């Protein structure tokens, strides 16, 4: 896979066109779930330091799978 996508540990439907829906891409992609990081922790909790290592771990897993580009599903990952 050339593209890896980090997604939150949340459950919601990935409708067509959503980054969570693989049919949005005309080529193969690989997903990885950031363990124990949901939208509440990423957006609303003041101390974001608890999110850093799980995000780095997720990116490393995608890198180890051979992904050459890694993106995240949400702008709050920035």
Secondary structure, DSSP 8 states (H G I E B T S, - for coil): --EEEEE-S------TTSTTSGGGSSS-EEEEE-TT--HIIIII-S-THHHHHHHHHHHHHHHHTT-SEEEESSGGG-
